[in-house]
Amino acid sequence: MRINRGMQERVISEELSSRFKQYRISYGITAAELAEKSTVSVGTITRFENGYDIGLLNLIKLLKALELENLFDLLIPEPPKREPKRKGVIPMPRVNRPKKPKDTEK
């Protein structure tokens, strides 16, 4: 299945989880072996492979353990260098103005 913009987040999550499991199986690694290699628990790996959220740091550990970290730049590429929209305009620094004293008399 090709992931596209019109898909719901849950469907995308399930597709990515399925792909991850296919990678793990194609590498001939059990969930227990991957858990040892990645320091992510077997339960967390199982939850992820079943389409549940496991957190970004756990996902990074798992991808690194399968040596897929070279794909991180495809996921979120470096932002392009852009010129300021208005050339020659320098933003003014914020000015800290003294606070007005509170009126204690009523």
N, C-alpha and C positions, 0 to 999 in steps of 0.2 A: 504494500500500500504506500502510495506517495503522500507525504504530509503536505497539506496546503493551508492557506490562510483561513479558509472557510470551515475548517474542522474545529470541533469543540475541544477545549483543553484536555478533558478527560480522555477523549479518543486519541489525541496526540500522545498523552502520557502512556496509555496502554500500548500504543504502537512502539514507542521508544523502549518500553520495558520488554516487549516481545523481541525486539531486535537485539537488545542486550543479552537476553537469555540465549538467543541463537548464536551470538558471538561466543558466549561462554561454552556452550555445548560443542561448537565447531572447534574450539581450542582444546577440547578434551579435558576440561577442568570441572570438577564437581563443585557444588556450592560450598562444601566444607573446605576444599582446597583453596577456593577463592577467598573464603572468609579468613583463612590463615594468612594468605598472601597480602590481603588488603587491610586487615585488622577491622573489618566490618563483620558483624555477627551473621551467622547463617540465617537467622530469623529476618534480619533486615534485608538480606539478599533475596530471600523468598518473597518478602512483601514487595520489594521493588519489581521482581520478575512477574508478579501478579498485578502490577499496575498501580501500586500504592506509592505515595510520596515518602522519600527517605532522607531528604535534605541534601543540599548542595555539596557539603563536605564529604558525605558518604558517597555520593555519586562520583565525585572527583577521585576518591580513593579506589573505587571499583574500576573506573576507566583507566586509571594508572596501572592497576594490577593486571589488566588485560592489555596493557601497552597501547592504549588508544588515546593517550594524551595529545598526540600530534593532531588530533581532530578538534581540539578546543578552539583553535583559531577559525575553523569553519563555522563553529557554533556562534561565536561572538568575535568577529574580525576586529582588528585594530581600527579605531575611528579614523576617517580621513582628515588630513590637515586642511582646515578651512580658514579662509580670510574673514576678518570681521565684516559684518554686513554693511556697516557704515565706515568707510575708510577715513582715517585721519581723526576719528573721534576717540578720545581717551576717556574711559569711565572715571568719574569723579570718586575720590575716596569718601567713605562714609564719615560724617562728622558727628562726634559725640557731643551733644548739647547738654549743658548742665540741667539737671532736673529742677523743676520748680518746687520751692518749698511748700509743704502741705500747710494749709490753713488750719491751725489747731484751735482757733477761737471760733465759737459758734454763737 
